[in-house]
């Protein structure tokens, strides 16, 4: 007579334990090899200058303030401060009320596309990179 009412097959139980251990080890290795990304991505942080602005397909003088993405996941843009998060090819700027998303493009560029009061707008910001002691647009 069994005390628990469950039929325990020792072979099936050892297979289950073996599979569980293997999957746990695989998960631990994957987590170690592929760590999660954080907002303070070093390759994105920096100071970006407005390189070009387009409104309704026409190029206009770009007078926007610089965009600064800090290493700690915070940003500054013309007095607007908040946090940013990089997800794939997008960077999302947000504070407690407003959220804005921009595309990260080749050549250290961040491109905002939005519908403003004068129609569709595109603002391209390029990161300043210090090279051999001087600062220039990359």
Secondary structure, DSSP 8 states (H G I E B T S, - for coil): --SSS----HHHHHHHHHHHHHHHHHHHHHHHHS----TT-TTT-EEEEEEEEEETTEEE------EEE-TTSEEEETTEEEEEEEETTEEEEE-SS-EEEEEEETTTEEEEEEEETTEEEEEEEEEEEEETTEEEE-
